[in-house]
Amino acid sequence: MNERTPQILAPAGDSESFLAALAAGADAVYAGLKHFSARMQADNFSVGELARLAELAREKGARTYVPLNVMVKPGELAASGRLIERLARHVRPEALIVQDLAMLELARQAGYEGELHISTLASATHAASLPVAQRLGAKRVILPRELSIDEIKSLAATCPEGLDLEVFVHGALCYAVSGRCWWSSYLGGKSGLRGRCVQPCRRRYSRGGPGERLFSCRDLSLDVLVRLLADVPQVSCWKIEGRKKGPHYVYYAVSAYKALRDGKGSPESRKAAEDYLAQALGRPRTHYGFLPQKPHPAVTPSESTASGRFIGKVAGSPKGGSLSFTPREPLLKGDRLRVGFEDEPGHMVVFVNAPVPKKGRYTLRPQKGNAPRPGSAVYLIDRREPELTALLARLRAEFEAVSAPEPGAASFTPRLPAPAKTGGRPLRLDVHRRMPSGRQSDAVGLWLRPGGEGDISRGLYGRVWWWLPPVLWPEEEEWVRRSLAVLTRGGARRFVCNSPWQIGLFPELGRLDVWAGPFCNLANGLAIQALKELGFSGAFASPELPREDLLELPRQSPLPLGVVSGGMWPLCLSRTKAAEVKSEEPLKSPKGEVLWVRAYGPTWWIYPGWPLDLSAATEALRGAGYSVFANLHEHKPGKVPAATRTSAFNLDLQLL
């Protein structure tokens, strides 16, 4: 593979999938550990097992990347560093994939010498992100799935020398922009930023009638369109998503994109790739917005977005204890089937223990009291065909022959920054979309929007805290730069960047007071130290942290701290919306929770029907050293019912 040939990067959530990636000819495999990985529902690996797999990969000419792409809480820095030290010593991965900026410094302190890649969860969505990422020590930035080929090319054109880009070409789509989803966390403390997402976007939501899957996305599949990426030399890697998938999916997905890359888009390679992808057993596919002139929908509520291949429907009577289905194709020993959906009664996953012919009969044996309804769909979600099984068995034998010393304990202790001095009167900051009328009790924040600076008197610029949007798409960077130039010339001094990368939008900081906002997902002192080195003068803690972590953070933060103590916090931000979803109108979850959708520019904000309220902890937070308390105001649509409760987010929960 020459320098300009993009790598094919395969997922692996267990050893069989890792071996399947090697069998298919992947150039690199990304595999998470049992801790600090953004796919904690995958089986994942111990350090010892991964050390042996990485050695086998090197023998095959493949690289191993380890995702440590979670938000790190204040008390987890030492454990994270010890894990990196053990990885550096025993696994020797060619790259670490990180979301939390603390991991960059921990890697340096722990002696890791490989590449550092910025995860898509870090939301580097626009050109100014790239020099900032390189300045922090990154070798690669993984771009969001939402970008079109034109946007990818525009970022590539500004990519600094020595930095390269990675693009997702296949796999599951999150409804939300990566790193901009708190849905699972807000509803129950299981954070997507920590690999614990329970996928509330896959559930049914009601517009007043029967529930529909209004946010459940199809799978991204660029398939033959990847030829357009081959012409972008800065894109050094094609990434396949799927660490929760089995070896069958990994093998066929890698085989498809390897055929397309090596065949250079020939008719034969396109046909072979389509055949491979048809066998991969994913969800229905979409090109999403890759072709800006011909976008494909990501969400199609009228069509199923179930993973796997439909092979039959349940027949019989649960009362009679006789439930079965007639498969539309032969079933092989070891096949895995899913009956129904996870959010429906009777959902089950079964393993086929003996072959069943096409149009034969497969008897289901559900748990008592949880039988699937007759008519429930049955999907083939993983396959164990003899040829692939034999291929993996040969690789398994090679793997078993690889020896590696048992990893020992690590003694790493992180070097933490000195905490900032605290004191003075705490500031209440009310953040609005438009300048409110009347006298304000304390400080005012305004969300930056195109031309919004023209709505208020120039003499007020210096009194406002100007909040940048949490997501900036490539085409938005130009208007933001213009607005910032107008504001700073007019006397504006206080800005809140809601992505660390937005610091790159300021040509000179000078006397500016630039804070890292709450959407930066900051949770530890080393991440905040990285921001201080970039020129930030203050930082907001992530509001999804539990009480103990919020109180601990000031003890290790080198910058003054703020927190969102009330107002409307979004469930997520997205670049797509199903046509069936009407903005400004209420939707209901299966549990009766109200949510609603509103557009700001090209980004959709999904809000819960009830506000955030951390007032119960305000005094304790002041005592801990927080100096700014923000309240995010959002005008609720008239059709959305008044809230009957508030949320303390994870204040009194254990954030998983």
Secondary structure, DSSP 8 states (H G I E B T S, - for coil): --TTS-EEEEEESSHHHHHHHHHHT-SEEEE-BSSS-S-TTS--B-HHHHHHHHHHHHHTT-EEEEEE-S---GGGHHHHHHHHHHIIIII--SEEEESSTHHHHHHHHTT--SEEEE-GGG---STTHHHHHHHTT-SEEE--TT--HHHHHHHHHT--TT-EEEEEEEEE--SS-TT-B-HHHHTTS--GGGT----GGGS-BBSSSS-B-SS-B-EEE-GGGGGGGGG-TTEEEEEE--TTS-HHHHHHHHHHHHHHHHTTT-HHHHHHHHHHHHTS----EE-TTSSTTS---SB-TTS---SSEEEEE-EEETTTTEEEE--SS-B-TT-EEEES-TTSTT-EEEE--S-B-TT--EEE---TT----TT-EEEEEE---HHHHHHHHHHHHHHHH----------------------S--EEEEEESS--SS--SSEEEEE--TTGGGGS-GGGGGGEEEE--S---GGGHHHHHHHHHHHHHTT--EEEESSGGGGGG-S--TT-EEEE-GGG---SHHHHHHHHHHT--EEE--TTS-HHHHHHGGGT-SS-EEEEEEE---SEEES---TT--TTS-EE-TT--EEEEEEETTEEEEEESS-EE-GGGHHHHHHHT--EEEEE-----TTS---S--B-TTTTS---
